[in-house]
Amino acid sequence: MSSSTVGVATSNNSFSGSLASPCCTNNSKDSMEDLVALKISLLGDYHIGKTSFLTKYVGKEKGEEGFSITGLNHMDKTLCVRGARISYNIWEVEGDVSHIPVACKDSVAMLFMFDLTSRCTLNSVISWYQQARKWNQTAIPVLIGTKFDDFAQLPLDVQWTIALQTRAYAKALNATLFFSSSTYNINVNKIFKFITAKIFNLPWTLERNLTIGEPIIDY
C-alpha cells in the first residue's frame, strides 16, 4: 500500500492522512482518563502462529504492557485515531476453549485464526466461532490464515483448493478474510487498520485480492 493511501501506519503508531493526529505521549492522570480501551480476541488451535502474529503487531521493542496466565496471553497496543488515544487490549486464547468466555466477553472484534498449511486448523474454525458467539454476538468477525510464506511454497492447484475452501468458510461466518505472515509482516498491520476503520466508521478502503499465489483479502 503506498504512502499516499489514507490510513498507512507511521512509526509513532498513529494513522497518517486525515484519520488521525500524532499520538500524545502525555502520561498524566488526565491523559490516562482520556484513553479509550477496546478489547480484541484472538482464537484458534495451538501452534498456528497466534502469538507470533500478536507480537509482530504489538512489537517487542515497544515495551508494551502484557501478561500471560495459563491458556491466555494478553498484550496492549496504544494508537491515536483522529486525536483520540485508543488502547487495544488483545487477548489470545492459546488453544483451550474453556478460556473463550474471558477472552471474548465485551470484545469489539474476534480474530479466528488458522494455519494455511494445515486443513484441520481451518476445520476447527467453525467450532471456535460457535463457542465464541455464545459469549459475544456483536463483535466484528475476521478470519485469518497464518503462515502465508509457507503456504506460498505449495503447488498452485493446492493453493487454489485451500483458498476456495477458506473463502467459503469466511462467507459462512460473514467474516472478512486475510492471508497473513508474521515472518514477513504480510497483512498484519492491515488487519488492525481494517478493524479500526470498521469500529470508528473511518473512510478507509480495503482492496480485495483474489489472486492465487498472493496474500488473499476477501469480503
N, C-alpha and C positions, 0 to 999 in steps of 0.2 A: 504494500500500500504506500503510495507516495506521500511525501511530507506535506503536500498541499491538501490532502484529504482531511476533512473535519473529523476530529477525534483521535488523531495519532498521539500516542503516549509520548511524553517528553521525559527527560531524565529525572525531573523532580516529582514524578508520579502524577502529574496533572494531565489534563487533556489540552491539546493545542487548539487553535482556532476559536470559534465562537462558543464552544461548550463550557469553558471554564477559565477562571483567572488563576494565576500561580498560587500554589498551596501556601497557606500561612504556617509558619514554623513556631508560632507563639504557643508556649506550653503553660500559660496561665490558667487559673481556675475557670475564668470566663471562656477561654478558648476550648477547654475540655468540655464545658457545658454545651458549647455550640456544635460539638461533634455528633454526627448522626450515625449510629451503629446499625448495620444491616447484616443479617445472618445468611450465609450461603452454605449449602450442604454438598459434600462430595460422596457419592455412593458407588459401590461396585465390589467385585470379588477381590480376593487377595492377589497381590503381585501383578497388578495390571498397570502400575505406574501412577497411582493417585498421589502418593507422597512426592514423587519427582515433579509432577505437574504443579502441585501446591507450592513446593519450594522454588520452582522456576518462576512462578508468578510473584510470590512474596519477596523473594530474593534473600539469599543467605547473608549477603554483605550488608543488607539494610538494618540488621539487628532488630527486626520487628518482634514484638512480644508474641509468645506462643507457649503452649504446654501440651503434654501428652499424658493420657491415662490409658489404662488397659482397653484396647479396642477403639480408642478415639484419639485423633490428633487435631489440634486447634492452632491456627495462626491468624494474625490480624494484618490487614493492609490498609493504609490510610491514603486517600487521594482527595483532590479538590474537583468539584463539579460546579461550574458557574459561581465560584466564590464560597460554596458550602463545603465544609470538611466532612468527608464520608469515611467511615471505617467499616471495611468488610470483615466480619467475624466468620472465618471459614472453618467449618467443621468437617473433618474427614472420618468417615467410618471405615475402619481398616479391613472389614470383611465380615463382621459379625452382625447379623440382622437385629440382634437384641438391642443394639445401640441406636437404631433408627429413630425412636421417639425423641431422644435427647438431641440428636443431630438435626432433625427435620422440623420440629415444632417451631413455629414463628419464622421459618426461613422465607426469604423473598425469592430465592432461586434454588433449584435442586439439579445438580450435575450428575447424570447417570453415565458412568464410565465403563469401558470395556477395552480389552486388548484386541486390536485389529488382526493379530496373528493367531487368535485363539477363539474359535467359534463358540465354545462352551461359555465363555465370559459374556458374549453377546446374548446368548440364550438366557442367561441369568438376569439380564436387564429387566425383563418383564416382571419377574418376582420382586426385584428391588423397587421397581416403580409401584407395584401394587401395595407393597408394605409401606412405602413412604407416603402414598396418598391417603392411607388411613389416618395419618397424623397431620397432613397438610394438603389441602385441596386447592390452594391458590398460588403456590409458588410457581415461578416460571420453570418449565422443564427444558433441559438441554441434554442432548445425547452426544457423548464424546468418545471417539475411537482413538485410543492412545497408540504410541509406538509406530507412527506412520513411517518413520525411517526404515524400520524392519519390514513393514507391510509393503513398501515400495520396491523391495527386492523380490517379491513374489511374482510369478508369471502373470501377465496382464489378464488372462482369462480367469485366473483365481481372484485377482483384484476385482474384476468386473462382477463376479458372482457374489463376493462378500459385500461390495458396495451396494449392489441391488438389494440384498437382504437387509443391510443396515438402513438403507433409505426406507424400506418397508416398515422396519421397527420404529423409526423416527416418526413416520406418518401415523402409525398406530398410537404412539404416545403423544401425538400433537406437539412434538419437540423439534427444536432446531438442531441440525446435525453438523458436527465439526469433526474432521480428522485432524489429529494433532501429534506433535512430537515435542517432548520436553527437552530431549537432547539437542535439537536444532531450533528450539523455540518457535515451532510452527503452530500458529493459531492460538497459542496460549494467551497472550495479551488480548488478542482479538475477541476471544470468548468473553472476557470480562468487560471489554468495551461494549459488546453486544448487550450483555446483562445490564450494564449501567444505562445504556440508551433506552432499553425497554422499561426499566424501573422509573426513570425520570422523564420519559417521553421526549427524548432528545432527538434532534434531526440528524441522525447518523445512519447512513445506508449500508447495509450488509450485502455484498455481492455474492450471488450464487456461483458455485464452481462444481460442475458435474463431470469434469474431465478425468477419465480413468488414468491413473499414474500421478495425479496431482492431489493435494490435500482437499478433499471434498467439503463443500459447505452447501447445505440444502435446508430449505424451509418451505 
